[in-house]
């Protein structure tokens, strides 16, 4: 038997606020969850778990302005997604010893590189690596991941095509990874 947190919606005002919260931020929540999972049922699980966490902090949510609330919601989604990634990784590692030799090669790797990077990298490493990038690469990463801009919005600001934005993002992420790996090799 699993214990479920007691979630209390005290009055009609709370219920209406939660409905408004879901209506206004559901697209953002699903978009953020899709960054970590491609499977629709996983995405729905993340959103549901995140909403439960948000309900438990209802008084805090009411005090936040619109922009801060959006950032708060994105952080809750990210946290729930990373928790699920970690749980799945632990289950896979524990099960390998029970199977025949070579079983690991038959498994499909369903981890998203962004999820793995967030799990294993410190914020300081990431910040240092990004600061070493050219200014245009820094802008693209910050616009996409910190400000949650769509590719089309970034393309419009820079006066380039959407596909060029995706290419710059891909290259910038690879540069960051190279910088971090180079830094880790120097420490050893």
C-alpha positions in Angstrom: 0.0 0.0 0.0 1.4 3.4 -1.0 0.7 6.5 1.0 -0.7 9.4 -1.0 -0.3 13.0 0.1 -3.4 14.6 1.5 -4.4 17.3 -0.9 -7.0 19.7 0.4 -8.7 22.3 -1.6 -10.3 24.5 1.1 -12.9 26.4 -0.7 -14.5 27.3 -4.0 -11.9 30.0 -4.5 -9.1 27.5 -4.4 -10.9 25.2 -6.9 -11.4 28.1 -9.3 -7.8 29.2 -8.9 -6.5 25.7 -9.7 -8.8 25.5 -12.8 -7.5 28.9 -14.0 -3.9 27.7 -13.3 -4.4 24.6 -15.3 -6.1 26.3 -18.2 -3.5 29.1 -18.4 -0.4 26.9 -18.0 -1.3 23.4 -19.4 0.4 24.1 -22.7 3.6 25.2 -21.0 3.5 22.2 -18.7 3.1 19.7 -21.6 5.7 21.5 -23.7 8.3 21.3 -20.9 7.5 17.6 -20.2 8.0 16.8 -23.9 11.5 18.0 -23.6 12.2 15.0 -21.4 9.9 12.3 -22.7 8.5 11.5 -26.1 6.0 9.0 -24.9 2.6 10.7 -24.4 1.7 8.7 -21.3 5.1 9.7 -19.7 4.4 13.3 -20.5 0.9 13.1 -18.9 2.4 11.4 -15.8 4.9 14.2 -15.4 2.2 16.9 -15.7 0.0 15.1 -13.3 2.7 14.7 -10.7 3.8 18.3 -11.1 0.2 19.5 -10.7 -0.1 17.6 -7.4 3.1 19.2 -6.2 1.8 22.6 -7.2 -1.5 22.0 -5.4 0.5 21.3 -2.2 2.0 24.8 -2.5 -1.1 26.7 -3.3 -0.7 29.6 -0.9 2.8 30.2 -2.3 1.5 30.1 -5.9 -1.2 32.7 -5.2 1.5 35.2 -4.1 3.6 34.9 -7.3 3.3 37.2 -10.3 2.6 35.7 -13.7 6.3 35.5 -14.9 7.6 34.1 -11.7 4.7 31.6 -11.6 5.6 30.4 -15.1 9.3 29.9 -14.0 8.1 28.1 -10.9 6.0 25.7 -13.0 8.8 25.0 -15.4 11.1 24.1 -12.5 8.5 21.8 -11.0 8.1 20.0 -14.3 11.9 19.7 -14.7 12.2 18.3 -11.2 9.5 15.7 -11.7 11.0 14.7 -15.0 14.5 14.2 -13.6 13.0 12.2 -10.7 11.4 9.9 -13.2 14.6 9.6 -15.2 16.6 8.7 -12.1 14.0 6.1 -10.9 14.0 4.4 -14.3 17.8 4.3 -14.4 18.0 2.6 -11.0 15.5 0.0 -12.1 17.4 -0.8 -15.3 20.8 -1.1 -13.5 19.3 -3.5 -10.9 17.7 -5.7 -13.5 20.8 -6.3 -15.7 22.3 -8.9 -13.4 19.2 -11.1 -13.7 19.4 -11.6 -17.4 21.6 -13.6 -19.8 25.0 -12.2 -20.9 24.7 -9.6 -23.7 21.1 -8.6 -22.7 22.2 -5.0 -22.2 23.0 -4.6 -26.0 19.4 -5.5 -26.8 17.9 -2.7 -24.7 16.9 0.6 -26.3 18.3 3.7 -24.6 15.3 6.0 -24.0 17.2 8.7 -22.1 17.2 12.2 -23.5 20.6 13.8 -23.6 19.2 16.9 -21.9 17.9 14.8 -19.0 21.3 13.0 -18.6 23.2 16.3 -18.7 21.0 17.9 -16.1 21.4 14.9 -13.8 25.2 14.7 -14.0 26.4 18.3 -14.4 26.6 20.9 -11.8 25.2 24.3 -12.4 28.7 25.8 -12.0 30.2 23.5 -14.7 27.4 24.4 -17.1 27.6 28.2 -16.3 31.4 28.1 -16.8 31.2 26.2 -20.1 28.5 28.5 -21.5 30.4 31.6 -20.6 33.3 30.4 -22.8 31.1 30.2 -25.9 30.8 33.0 -28.5 28.1 35.6 -27.7 25.8 34.3 -30.5 25.9 30.8 -29.1 25.2 32.1 -25.5 22.2 34.0 -26.8 20.7 31.1 -28.5 21.0 28.8 -25.5 19.7 31.4 -23.1 16.8 32.3 -25.3 15.8 28.7 -25.8 16.3 27.2 -22.3 16.1 30.0 -19.9 13.6 32.3 -21.5 11.7 29.3 -23.2 11.5 31.1 -26.6 10.3 29.1 -29.6 12.7 28.5 -32.4 10.6 30.8 -34.6 10.9 33.6 -32.0 14.7 33.2 -31.9 14.9 33.1 -35.7 12.9 36.3 -35.9 15.1 38.2 -33.5 18.3 37.1 -35.2 16.9 37.4 -38.7 17.7 33.8 -39.6 15.7 30.6 -40.5 14.2 28.3 -37.9 16.4 25.4 -39.1 19.5 27.6 -38.6 18.4 28.2 -35.0 18.2 24.4 -34.5 21.6 23.9 -36.0 23.1 26.7 -33.8 21.5 25.1 -30.7 22.9 21.6 -31.6 26.3 23.0 -32.2 26.3 25.2 -29.0 25.2 22.2 -26.9 28.1 20.1 -28.4 30.6 22.9 -27.7 29.4 23.1 -24.1 29.8 19.3 -23.8 33.3 19.5 -25.3 34.3 22.3 -22.9 33.0 20.3 -19.9 34.7 17.0 -21.0 38.0 18.9 -21.6 37.7 20.4 -18.1 37.0 17.0 -16.5 40.1 15.5 -18.3 42.3 18.4 -17.1 41.2 17.8 -13.5 42.1 14.1 -13.6 
